[in-house]
Amino acid sequence: ILQWIDRAAEAYARAQATHRLAQEKLKVAKATAYSNTKGTVPERESEAIKSPEYQAALEQLEDAEYRKHLSSIKMEHKKMEFEYWRTQSANKRQGI
């Protein structure tokens, strides 16, 4: 279990970093589309959000969010398994 937690921690850190990068890419995609659009501020904002680049970045962020949460859930599950194992081991030592 401890080895799995160690590997899971690395996966979780990678998922966190990927998520953070995806957030930044979303901002860049929006800013790029915004600056390439003419019109009023609300019109430019609307066009930026509808741009293919922004939509692709949004999908990447969705995937990164999913992976971040999934790795977090897996990590918590393994921690609970470890705590269960510790409790069972302590109970066996005490003859319970």
C-alpha positions as MATLAB code, in Angstrom:
seq = 'ILQWIDRAAEAYARAQATHRLAQEKLKVAKATAYSNTKGTVPERESEAIKSPEYQAALEQLEDAEYRKHLSSIKMEHKKMEFEYWRTQSANKRQGI';
ca = [
       0.000    0.000    0.000;
       2.785    2.430    0.866;
       4.422    1.910   -2.511;
       1.107    2.583   -4.222;
       0.631    5.760   -2.174;
       4.093    6.893   -3.229;
       3.246    6.346   -6.913;
      -0.162    7.926   -6.434;
       1.418   10.996   -4.862;
       3.525   11.453   -7.969;
       0.474   11.031  -10.205;
      -1.458   13.495   -8.068;
       1.330   16.068   -8.294;
       1.423   15.631  -12.078;
      -2.362   16.022  -12.267;
      -2.188   19.202  -10.165;
       0.508   20.656  -12.418;
      -1.383   19.713  -15.572;
      -4.517   21.316  -14.183;
      -2.681   24.541  -13.356;
      -1.120   24.643  -16.823;
      -4.519   24.047  -18.445;
      -5.938   27.012  -16.492;
      -3.153   29.235  -17.817;
      -3.599   27.960  -21.377;
      -7.283   28.833  -21.155;
      -6.391   32.412  -20.215;
      -3.893   32.647  -23.070;
      -6.385   31.268  -25.602;
      -9.006   33.760  -24.484;
      -6.591   36.687  -24.519;
      -5.304   35.763  -27.974;
      -8.796   35.438  -29.430;
      -9.858   38.644  -27.678;
      -6.966   40.627  -29.137;
      -7.656   39.292  -32.643;
     -11.291   40.414  -32.558;
     -12.778   43.820  -33.378;
     -15.804   45.398  -31.729;
     -16.966   46.484  -28.321;
     -15.635   44.861  -25.182;
     -18.698   42.577  -24.744;
     -18.541   41.614  -28.442;
     -14.843   40.811  -28.225;
     -15.411   38.835  -25.014;
     -18.186   36.839  -26.652;
     -16.145   36.090  -29.762;
     -13.123   35.108  -27.680;
     -15.157   32.577  -25.703;
     -16.589   31.110  -28.919;
     -13.182   30.753  -30.589;
     -11.976   27.245  -31.458;
      -8.757   27.836  -29.505;
     -10.661   28.760  -26.373;
     -13.004   25.799  -26.752;
     -10.041   23.423  -27.176;
      -8.351   24.899  -24.095;
     -11.610   24.537  -22.175;
     -11.774   20.843  -23.090;
      -8.177   20.391  -21.933;
      -9.066   22.061  -18.647;
     -12.058   19.766  -18.231;
      -9.843   16.718  -18.757;
      -7.222   18.058  -16.357;
      -9.904   18.746  -13.737;
     -11.195   15.189  -14.089;
      -7.722   13.680  -13.745;
      -6.944   15.869  -10.738;
     -10.088   14.815   -8.920;
      -9.710   11.172   -9.872;
      -6.154   11.024   -8.583;
      -7.249   12.742   -5.379;
     -10.038   10.221   -4.849;
      -7.676    7.308   -5.495;
      -5.164    8.733   -3.041;
      -7.812    9.129   -0.328;
      -9.042    5.601   -0.949;
      -5.561    4.169   -0.472;
      -5.095    6.223    2.694;
      -8.310    4.752    4.061;
      -7.134    1.239    3.158;
      -3.883    1.907    4.972;
      -5.693    3.163    8.077;
      -7.948    0.107    7.996;
      -4.885   -2.140    7.750;
      -3.246   -0.314   10.663;
      -6.357   -0.733   12.809;
      -6.646   -4.424   11.945;
      -2.965   -4.957   12.741;
      -3.295   -3.176   16.089;
      -6.375   -5.208   16.932;
      -4.566   -8.452   16.128;
      -1.652   -7.467   18.354;
      -4.087   -6.772   21.194;
      -6.019   -9.980   20.551;
      -9.262   -8.222   19.674;
];
